[in-house]
């Protein structure tokens, strides 16, 4: 909130995971977590690739005349034990 009140373009991509609302003065928010592979449209995404794509979308579309803050929280660190797909190249 402090950053937004001071003119920052504020964004979040990835896992929020704090179990508190994150909806105050935020310009961009994509919360994706709880999965490692998912078909979205015609593409099968790995969660790391999706978190990265969302972060890059924020950077490309943000106003260039404002300072910005982007929180990126990658979900893949929460590996599914025993699921070998988590080790496949991305």
C-alpha distances in whole Angstrom, upper triangle without the diagonal:
4,5,5,6,9,10,9,11,9,11,13,17,19,19,16,18,16,17,14,12,10,10,6,6,8,11,13,14,17,18,22,23,26,29,31,33,32,34,32,34,37,35,35,32,31,27,27,28,26,23,24,25,21,19,22,22,18,19,22,20,17,18,20,19,16,14,13,11,13,13,17,18,22,24,27,27,28,32,34,37,40,39,40,38,35,37,39,38,35
4,6,5,6,9,9,11,10,13,15,19,21,21,18,21,19,20,17,16,13,13,10,9,11,13,16,17,20,21,24,26,29,32,33,35,35,37,34,37,39,37,37,34,33,30,29,30,28,25,25,26,23,21,23,23,19,20,23,22,18,18,20,18,15,13,12,11,14,14,18,20,24,26,29,29,30,33,36,39,42,41,42,40,37,39,40,39,36
4,5,5,7,5,8,7,11,13,17,19,20,18,21,19,21,18,17,14,14,11,9,9,11,14,15,18,20,23,25,28,30,31,33,33,35,32,34,37,35,35,32,31,28,26,27,25,22,23,23,20,18,20,20,16,17,20,18,15,15,16,15,11,9,8,8,11,12,16,18,22,24,28,28,29,32,35,38,41,40,41,39,35,37,38,37,34
4,5,5,5,6,6,10,13,16,19,20,18,21,20,21,18,16,13,12,9,6,7,9,12,14,17,19,22,25,28,30,31,33,32,34,31,33,36,34,34,31,31,28,27,27,25,22,23,23,20,18,20,19,15,16,19,17,13,13,15,14,11,10,9,9,12,13,17,19,23,25,28,29,30,33,36,39,42,40,41,39,36,38,39,37,34
4,6,7,10,10,14,16,20,23,24,21,24,22,23,20,18,15,14,10,8,10,12,15,17,21,22,26,28,31,34,35,37,36,37,35,36,39,38,38,35,35,31,31,31,29,26,26,27,24,22,24,23,19,20,22,20,17,16,18,16,12,12,12,12,15,17,20,23,26,28,32,32,33,37,39,42,45,44,45,43,40,42,42,41,38
4,6,9,11,14,17,21,24,25,23,26,24,26,23,21,18,17,14,11,12,13,16,19,22,24,27,29,33,35,36,38,37,39,36,38,40,39,39,36,35,32,31,31,29,26,26,27,24,22,23,23,19,19,21,20,16,15,16,14,10,9,10,11,15,17,21,23,27,29,32,33,34,37,40,43,46,44,45,43,40,42,43,41,38
4,7,9,13,16,20,23,24,23,26,25,26,23,21,18,17,14,10,11,11,14,17,21,23,26,29,32,34,35,36,36,37,34,35,38,36,37,34,34,31,29,30,28,25,25,25,22,20,21,20,16,16,18,16,13,11,12,10,7,7,8,10,14,16,20,23,26,29,32,32,34,37,40,43,46,44,44,42,39,41,41,40,36
4,6,9,13,16,20,21,20,23,22,24,22,19,16,15,13,10,9,9,12,14,18,20,23,25,29,31,31,33,32,33,31,32,35,33,34,30,30,27,26,26,24,21,21,21,18,16,17,17,13,13,15,14,10,10,11,10,6,5,5,7,10,13,16,19,22,25,28,29,30,33,36,39,42,40,41,38,36,37,38,36,33
4,7,11,13,17,19,18,22,21,23,21,18,15,14,12,9,8,6,8,11,15,17,20,23,27,28,29,30,29,30,27,29,31,30,30,27,27,24,23,23,21,19,18,18,15,13,14,13,10,10,12,11,7,7,10,10,7,6,5,6,8,11,14,17,20,23,26,27,29,31,34,37,40,38,38,36,33,35,35,33,30
4,7,11,14,16,14,18,18,19,17,15,11,11,10,8,5,5,7,9,12,14,17,20,23,25,26,27,27,28,25,27,30,28,28,25,25,22,21,21,19,16,16,17,13,12,14,13,9,11,13,12,9,11,13,13,10,9,6,5,6,8,11,14,17,20,23,24,25,28,31,34,37,35,36,33,30,32,33,31,28
4,7,10,12,12,15,16,18,16,14,10,11,11,10,6,6,4,6,8,11,14,16,20,21,22,24,23,24,22,24,26,24,25,21,21,18,17,18,15,12,13,13,10,8,11,10,7,9,12,11,9,12,14,16,13,12,8,6,5,6,8,11,14,16,20,21,22,25,27,31,33,31,32,29,27,29,29,28,25
4,7,9,8,12,13,15,14,13,9,10,12,11,8,9,6,5,6,7,10,13,16,18,19,20,20,22,20,22,25,23,22,19,18,15,14,15,13,10,11,12,9,8,11,11,9,11,14,13,12,15,17,19,16,15,11,8,6,5,6,8,11,13,16,17,18,21,24,27,30,28,29,26,24,26,26,25,22
4,7,8,12,14,15,16,14,12,13,15,15,11,11,8,6,5,6,8,10,14,15,15,17,17,18,17,19,21,19,19,15,14,11,11,12,9,6,8,9,6,6,9,10,8,11,14,14,13,17,19,21,19,17,14,11,8,6,5,6,8,10,13,15,16,19,21,24,27,24,25,23,20,22,23,22,19
4,6,9,12,14,15,14,12,14,17,18,14,15,11,8,6,5,5,7,10,11,12,14,14,17,16,19,21,18,17,13,12,9,9,10,8,5,8,10,8,8,12,12,12,14,17,17,17,21,22,25,22,21,17,14,11,8,6,5,6,6,10,12,12,15,17,20,23,21,22,20,17,19,20,20,17
4,6,9,11,12,13,11,14,17,18,15,17,14,10,9,6,6,5,8,11,12,15,15,18,18,21,23,21,19,16,14,10,11,13,11,8,12,14,12,12,16,16,15,18,20,20,20,24,25,28,25,23,19,16,13,10,8,5,6,6,9,10,10,13,16,19,22,20,22,20,17,20,21,21,19
4,6,8,9,9,8,11,14,16,13,15,13,10,9,6,8,8,11,14,16,18,19,21,20,24,26,24,22,19,18,14,14,17,14,12,15,16,14,14,17,18,16,19,22,21,20,23,25,27,24,22,18,15,13,9,9,7,9,9,13,13,13,16,18,21,24,23,25,23,21,23,25,25,23
4,6,8,10,10,14,16,18,16,19,17,13,13,9,10,8,10,13,16,19,19,22,22,25,28,25,23,20,19,15,16,19,17,14,17,19,17,17,21,21,20,22,25,25,24,27,29,31,28,26,22,19,16,13,12,9,11,9,13,13,11,15,17,19,23,22,24,23,20,23,25,26,24
4,5,8,9,13,15,17,16,19,18,15,15,12,13,12,14,17,19,22,23,26,25,29,31,29,27,24,22,18,19,22,20,17,20,22,19,19,23,23,21,24,27,26,25,28,30,31,27,25,22,18,17,13,14,11,14,13,16,16,14,18,20,22,26,25,28,27,24,26,28,29,27
4,7,9,12,14,18,17,20,18,15,15,12,14,13,14,17,20,23,23,26,25,28,31,29,28,25,23,20,21,24,21,19,22,24,21,21,25,25,23,26,28,28,27,29,32,33,29,27,24,21,19,16,16,14,16,15,18,18,16,20,21,23,27,26,29,28,25,28,30,31,29
4,6,9,11,15,14,17,17,14,15,13,15,15,17,20,23,26,25,28,27,30,33,31,30,27,26,22,23,25,23,20,23,24,21,21,25,24,22,25,28,26,25,27,30,30,27,25,22,19,18,15,17,15,18,17,21,21,19,23,24,27,30,29,32,31,28,31,33,33,31
4,6,8,12,11,14,14,12,13,12,15,15,17,21,23,26,25,27,25,28,31,30,29,26,25,22,23,25,22,19,22,23,20,20,23,22,20,23,26,24,23,25,27,28,25,24,21,18,17,15,16,16,18,18,22,22,21,25,26,29,32,31,33,32,29,32,33,34,31
4,6,9,8,11,11,9,11,10,14,15,17,20,23,25,24,26,24,27,30,28,28,25,24,20,21,23,20,17,20,20,17,17,20,19,17,19,22,20,19,21,24,24,21,20,17,14,13,12,14,13,17,17,21,21,21,24,26,29,32,31,33,31,28,31,32,32,29
4,6,6,9,10,9,11,11,15,17,20,22,25,26,25,27,25,27,30,29,29,26,26,22,23,24,21,19,21,21,17,17,21,19,16,19,22,19,18,20,23,23,20,19,17,15,14,14,16,16,19,20,23,24,24,27,29,32,35,33,35,33,31,34,34,34,31
4,6,9,11,11,14,15,18,20,23,26,28,30,29,30,28,30,33,32,32,29,29,25,26,27,24,21,23,23,19,19,22,20,17,20,22,20,18,19,22,22,18,18,16,14,14,14,17,18,21,22,26,27,27,30,32,35,38,37,38,36,34,36,37,37,34
4,7,9,11,14,16,19,22,25,27,29,31,30,31,28,30,33,32,32,29,29,26,26,26,24,21,22,22,19,18,20,19,15,18,20,17,15,15,18,18,15,15,13,12,13,14,17,19,22,23,27,28,28,32,34,37,40,38,39,37,35,37,38,37,34
4,6,7,11,13,16,19,22,24,26,27,26,27,25,27,30,28,28,25,25,22,22,23,20,17,19,18,15,14,17,15,12,14,17,14,12,14,17,17,14,14,11,10,10,11,14,16,19,20,24,25,25,29,31,34,37,35,36,34,31,34,34,33,30
4,7,10,13,17,20,23,25,26,27,26,26,23,25,28,27,27,24,25,22,22,22,19,17,18,17,13,13,15,13,9,12,14,11,9,11,14,15,12,13,10,10,10,12,14,17,19,21,24,26,27,30,32,35,38,35,36,34,31,34,34,32,29
4,7,10,13,16,20,21,22,23,22,23,20,21,24,23,23,21,21,18,18,18,15,13,14,13,10,10,12,10,7,10,12,10,9,12,15,16,14,14,11,10,9,10,12,14,16,18,21,23,24,26,28,32,34,32,33,30,28,30,30,29,25
4,6,10,13,16,18,19,20,19,20,18,20,23,21,21,19,19,16,16,16,13,11,13,13,9,10,12,11,9,12,14,13,12,15,18,20,17,17,13,12,10,9,10,12,14,15,18,20,20,23,25,28,31,29,30,27,25,28,28,27,24
4,6,10,13,14,16,17,15,17,14,17,19,18,18,15,15,12,13,13,10,8,11,10,7,9,12,10,10,13,15,14,14,18,20,22,20,20,16,14,11,11,10,11,12,12,15,18,18,20,22,26,28,25,27,24,22,24,24,24,21
4,7,10,12,14,15,14,16,15,18,20,19,18,15,14,11,12,14,10,9,12,12,9,11,14,14,13,16,18,17,18,21,23,26,23,22,18,16,13,11,10,9,10,10,13,15,15,18,19,23,25,23,24,22,20,23,23,23,20
4,7,8,10,11,11,13,12,15,18,16,14,11,11,8,10,11,8,7,11,11,9,12,15,14,15,17,19,19,20,23,26,28,26,25,21,19,15,13,11,9,9,8,11,13,13,15,16,20,22,19,21,18,16,19,20,20,17
4,6,8,10,11,14,14,17,20,17,15,12,11,7,10,12,10,9,13,14,13,14,17,17,18,20,22,22,23,27,29,31,29,27,23,21,17,14,12,9,8,6,8,11,9,11,12,16,18,16,18,16,14,17,18,19,17
4,7,10,10,14,15,18,20,18,15,13,11,9,12,14,12,12,16,17,16,18,21,21,21,24,26,26,27,30,32,35,32,31,27,24,21,18,15,13,11,7,9,11,9,10,10,14,16,14,16,15,13,17,18,19,18
4,6,7,11,12,16,17,15,12,10,8,7,10,12,11,12,15,16,16,18,20,20,21,24,25,26,27,31,33,35,33,32,28,26,22,19,16,14,11,8,8,11,9,9,9,13,14,12,14,12,10,14,15,16,15
4,7,10,12,16,17,14,10,8,5,5,8,10,10,11,13,15,15,17,19,20,22,24,25,26,27,31,33,35,34,32,28,26,22,20,16,14,11,8,7,10,9,8,8,12,13,10,11,8,7,11,11,13,11
4,7,10,13,13,10,7,6,5,6,9,10,10,12,14,14,16,18,19,20,22,24,25,26,28,31,33,36,35,33,30,28,24,22,18,17,14,11,10,14,13,12,11,14,15,11,12,8,9,12,11,12,11
4,6,10,10,8,6,5,7,8,11,11,10,12,15,14,15,18,19,19,21,24,24,25,27,30,32,35,34,33,30,28,24,22,19,18,15,13,13,16,16,15,14,18,18,14,15,12,12,15,14,15,13
4,6,7,6,4,6,9,11,14,12,11,14,16,15,16,19,20,19,22,24,24,24,27,30,32,36,35,34,31,29,26,24,21,21,18,17,16,20,19,18,18,21,21,17,18,14,15,18,16,17,14
4,6,6,6,7,10,11,14,12,10,13,15,13,13,17,18,16,19,21,21,21,24,27,29,33,32,31,28,27,24,23,20,20,18,17,17,21,21,20,20,24,24,20,21,17,18,20,19,19,16
4,6,8,10,13,15,17,15,13,16,17,15,15,19,19,17,20,23,22,22,25,28,30,33,33,33,30,29,26,25,23,23,21,21,21,25,24,24,24,27,27,24,24,20,21,23,21,21,18
4,7,10,13,15,17,15,14,17,18,16,17,20,20,19,22,24,23,23,26,30,31,35,35,35,32,31,28,27,25,25,23,22,22,25,25,25,24,27,27,23,23,19,20,22,20,19,17
4,6,10,12,14,11,11,14,15,13,15,18,18,17,20,22,21,22,25,29,30,34,33,33,30,29,25,25,22,22,19,19,18,22,22,21,21,24,24,20,20,16,17,19,16,16,13
4,7,10,12,10,10,13,14,13,15,18,18,18,21,23,23,24,26,30,32,35,34,34,30,29,25,24,21,20,17,16,15,19,19,18,18,21,20,17,16,13,14,15,13,13,11
4,6,8,6,6,10,11,10,12,15,15,16,18,20,20,21,24,28,29,32,31,30,27,25,22,21,17,17,14,13,12,16,16,16,16,19,20,16,16,12,12,14,12,12,9
4,6,5,6,9,10,11,13,14,16,17,19,20,21,23,24,28,29,33,31,30,27,25,21,19,16,14,11,10,9,12,13,12,13,16,17,13,13,10,9,11,10,10,7
4,5,5,6,8,10,11,12,14,15,17,19,20,21,22,26,28,31,29,27,24,22,18,16,12,11,8,7,6,10,11,11,12,16,17,14,15,12,10,12,12,12,10
4,5,5,6,9,10,11,12,14,16,17,18,20,21,25,26,29,27,26,22,20,16,14,11,10,6,7,6,9,11,11,14,17,18,16,16,13,10,12,12,11,8
4,6,5,6,9,10,10,12,14,15,16,18,20,24,24,28,27,25,22,20,17,16,12,12,9,10,10,13,15,15,17,20,21,18,17,14,12,14,13,11,7
4,5,5,6,9,10,10,12,14,15,16,18,22,23,27,25,24,21,19,15,14,11,11,9,10,10,14,15,16,17,21,22,19,19,16,14,16,15,14,11
4,6,5,6,9,10,11,13,14,16,17,20,22,25,23,21,18,16,12,11,7,8,6,8,9,12,14,15,17,21,23,20,20,17,15,17,17,16,13
4,5,5,6,9,10,11,12,14,15,19,20,23,22,20,17,15,12,11,8,10,8,11,11,14,16,17,20,23,24,22,22,19,16,17,17,15,12
4,5,5,6,9,10,10,12,14,18,19,22,21,21,17,16,13,13,11,12,11,13,14,17,19,20,22,25,27,24,23,20,18,20,19,17,13
4,5,5,6,9,10,11,12,16,17,21,19,18,15,14,11,11,9,11,11,13,15,17,19,20,22,26,28,25,25,22,20,22,21,20,16
4,5,5,6,9,10,11,14,15,18,17,16,12,11,8,8,7,10,10,13,15,17,19,21,23,27,29,26,26,23,21,22,22,20,17
4,5,5,6,9,10,13,14,17,17,16,13,13,10,12,10,13,13,16,17,20,22,23,26,29,31,28,28,24,22,23,23,20,17
4,5,5,6,8,12,13,17,16,16,13,14,11,13,12,15,15,18,19,22,24,25,27,31,32,29,29,26,24,26,25,23,19
4,6,5,6,10,11,14,13,13,10,10,8,10,10,14,15,18,20,22,24,26,28,31,33,31,31,28,26,27,27,25,21
4,6,6,9,9,12,12,11,9,10,8,11,11,15,16,19,21,23,25,27,30,33,35,32,32,29,27,28,27,25,22
4,6,9,9,13,13,13,12,13,12,15,15,18,19,22,23,26,28,29,32,35,37,34,34,30,28,29,28,26,22
4,7,8,12,12,13,11,13,12,15,16,19,20,23,25,27,29,31,33,36,38,35,35,32,30,32,31,28,25
4,6,9,8,9,8,10,10,14,15,18,20,23,25,27,29,31,34,37,39,37,37,34,32,33,32,30,27
4,5,6,8,9,12,13,16,18,22,24,27,29,31,33,35,37,41,43,40,41,37,35,37,36,34,30
4,6,8,9,12,14,18,19,23,25,28,30,32,34,36,39,42,44,41,41,38,36,37,36,34,31
4,7,9,13,15,19,21,25,27,30,33,34,36,39,41,44,47,44,44,42,39,40,40,37,34
4,6,10,13,16,19,22,25,28,31,32,34,36,39,42,45,43,43,40,37,39,39,36,33
4,7,10,14,16,20,23,26,29,29,31,34,37,40,43,41,41,38,36,37,37,35,32
4,7,10,13,16,19,22,25,26,28,30,33,36,39,37,37,35,32,33,34,32,29
4,7,10,13,16,19,22,22,24,27,30,33,36,34,35,32,29,31,31,30,27
4,6,10,13,16,18,19,21,24,27,30,32,31,31,29,26,27,28,26,23
4,6,10,13,16,16,18,21,24,26,29,28,29,26,23,25,26,25,22
4,6,10,12,13,15,18,21,23,26,24,25,23,20,21,22,21,18
4,6,9,10,11,14,17,20,23,21,22,21,17,19,21,20,18
4,6,7,9,11,14,17,20,18,19,17,14,15,17,16,14
4,6,6,8,11,14,17,15,16,15,12,14,16,16,14
4,5,6,9,12,14,12,13,11,8,10,12,13,12
4,6,9,11,14,13,14,13,10,11,14,15,14
4,7,9,12,12,13,13,10,12,15,17,16
4,6,9,8,10,10,7,9,12,15,15
4,6,6,8,9,7,10,13,16,16
4,6,8,10,9,11,14,17,18
4,6,9,9,10,13,16,18
4,6,6,8,10,14,15
4,5,6,7,11,13
4,5,5,9,10
4,6,9,9
4,7,9
4,6
4
